[in-house]
Structures are given as structure tokens and as C-alpha cells.
Amino acid sequence: MLVERCPVPFVADESATRPGEVTRELLNGAANAVSIKTARTGFSHSQRVLFQCDGLGAEVVMGNQIDGQLGTLCTVTFGAAFKSTTLRAGELSNFLDMSDDLLAEPLEIVDGRLAARQVPGIGIAIDPEKLSKYRLDQGN
């Protein structure tokens, strides 16, 4: 099978969003790594997928669903919580293509790294002026 002969990781993405799908993709030889996207699977299912990958010896890549900064911060925080999710570069820079976001303190990639916030929880602080600007329920 091509996956076994190629040094480039074959990453299961849309086909491996639950532990059973992860098992199928990895044991059938369709992939040797899995992309975890917390916007798609939330923290609970993401953790289950991660533990399944760890148990099967598969690498994990943290990714996103074209998330803004808020979603990216959630993924970074989840990824920072586990050793196996910090071993490989993530797919987390889509927010750079967006002209604005709601975070009071914008994310920064420094020297190729996007760090989790050093505060309790996820570290999300919404800028009230930006929120007001984008609200649809107040006629703005």
C-alpha cells in the first residue's frame, strides 16, 4: 500500500472524526496520522480521537476549519494540553487571511509558533466594540 511506502504522512481528516473511524482508517492502512479539529469535534470527541490515535501509535496534527482567531485559540489550547499534539506543526494560520476578528488581544505567530495563553481556561476575551460592530440583532 502507498501509505506504507511513502515517507510523507497520510493524514485522515474528514474520514476520521470519531474513534471508530480513526480505527478504520489506521488499521485499513488508509492513513498513518489523523487531523484533529476542535471546531468540528469539540473538546470531548477530540480527546477521544486523540486517545485512540495514541493507543494505535498514530501521529496527530492539530488543524482547523478555516477558523477565526477564537476557534484557533480553542484548538491551540486543546493541543497544548497533550504531549502528542505538540510534536508536529499544526494547520492553524487561516485566521491570518481574515481582515478582522472579535478577540481583544489578537493572536500572533512568533518565530513560527502560536502559543496558548498563559491564563486559566482558554484565554478568550472578546472586544466589546468589535462585537457591537458585528452584531446582527441590534441593526448595526
SVG drawing of the C-alpha trace seen along z (x, -y; Angstrom):
<svg xmlns="http://www.w3.org/2000/svg" viewBox="-32 -50 44 53">
<polyline fill="none" stroke="black" stroke-width="0.4" points="0.0,0.0 1.2,-3.5 0.9,-4.7 3.5,-2.1 5.9,-3.0 5.8,-6.8 7.7,-8.8 5.2,-11.6 2.4,-11.2 -1.1,-10.4 -3.4,-12.3 -7.0,-11.2 -9.2,-14.3 -12.9,-14.3 -12.9,-10.5 -11.8,-10.2 -13.8,-12.4 -14.8,-9.7 -12.7,-6.9 -14.3,-4.1 -13.5,-6.0 -9.9,-6.6 -9.5,-2.8 -10.9,-2.0 -8.6,-4.5 -5.5,-3.5 -6.0,0.3 -7.0,0.4 -3.8,-1.4 -5.5,-4.4 -3.7,-6.8 -0.9,-6.9 -1.8,-10.2 -5.1,-12.0 -6.1,-15.7 -8.0,-16.8 -10.1,-19.9 -11.8,-21.0 -14.3,-23.2 -15.6,-20.0 -15.4,-17.6 -15.4,-19.7 -13.1,-19.1 -14.8,-15.8 -14.7,-14.0 -11.3,-15.5 -9.9,-14.0 -11.4,-10.6 -9.9,-10.7 -6.6,-11.8 -6.5,-8.9 -7.5,-6.5 -4.6,-7.7 -2.2,-7.5 -3.4,-3.9 -2.8,-2.9 0.5,-4.7 -0.6,-7.3 0.6,-10.8 -1.8,-13.7 -1.9,-17.1 -4.0,-19.9 -6.0,-21.6 -8.9,-24.0 -12.0,-24.5 -10.9,-27.9 -11.4,-29.2 -11.0,-32.8 -8.9,-33.7 -11.5,-32.5 -11.6,-28.9 -7.9,-28.9 -7.3,-29.8 -9.5,-26.9 -7.5,-24.5 -4.2,-25.8 -5.3,-25.5 -6.5,-21.9 -3.3,-21.0 -1.1,-22.5 -2.7,-20.2 -1.2,-17.0 2.3,-16.0 1.3,-14.1 -0.4,-17.1 2.6,-19.3 5.1,-17.1 4.1,-18.2 3.3,-21.6 -0.4,-22.4 -2.6,-23.8 -3.7,-26.9 -2.9,-30.0 -6.1,-30.5 -7.0,-33.4 -4.3,-35.4 -6.4,-35.6 -9.2,-37.4 -9.4,-41.2 -10.8,-41.3 -11.8,-39.2 -13.5,-39.5 -10.6,-38.9 -9.5,-41.8 -5.9,-40.5 -5.2,-39.2 -3.2,-36.0 0.3,-36.3 2.6,-33.8 6.1,-34.5 9.1,-32.6 6.7,-30.1 4.9,-29.4 1.4,-30.1 1.4,-29.8 -1.5,-29.0 -2.5,-31.8 -0.9,-31.7 -4.1,-32.3 -6.8,-30.0 -9.1,-28.4 -8.8,-29.2 -8.0,-32.8 -10.7,-34.3 -11.5,-37.9 -14.0,-39.5 -13.5,-43.1 -16.9,-44.7 -16.6,-47.3 -15.9,-44.7 -18.8,-42.5 -21.1,-45.5 -19.9,-46.2 -20.7,-42.7 -23.9,-42.0 -26.9,-41.3 -29.6,-41.6 -29.1,-45.3 -29.3,-46.7 -25.6,-47.6"/>
</svg>
